[in-house]
Amino acid sequence: MICYYRVMRPLRNIAIGVNALYILWMIYNGIDEGFQAASIVQLVSAIGMICLLVLNIFLLWNGRQL
């Protein structure tokens, strides 16, 4: 059981970091393009993806403490 905790805690932290990095990358690309989406579908898709990643970070951060 100790091995499980030693593996899962770093994986959770890595997942939080990668999610945050991906959000920053999406925002950077938006800044680079002047926040001009090619279509409303792309805009809704990007906002939805960011919302899901933020929710994932929140659930990982506040989930069951290892």
Helices and strands as residue ranges (DSSP letters): H 2-32, H 40-62
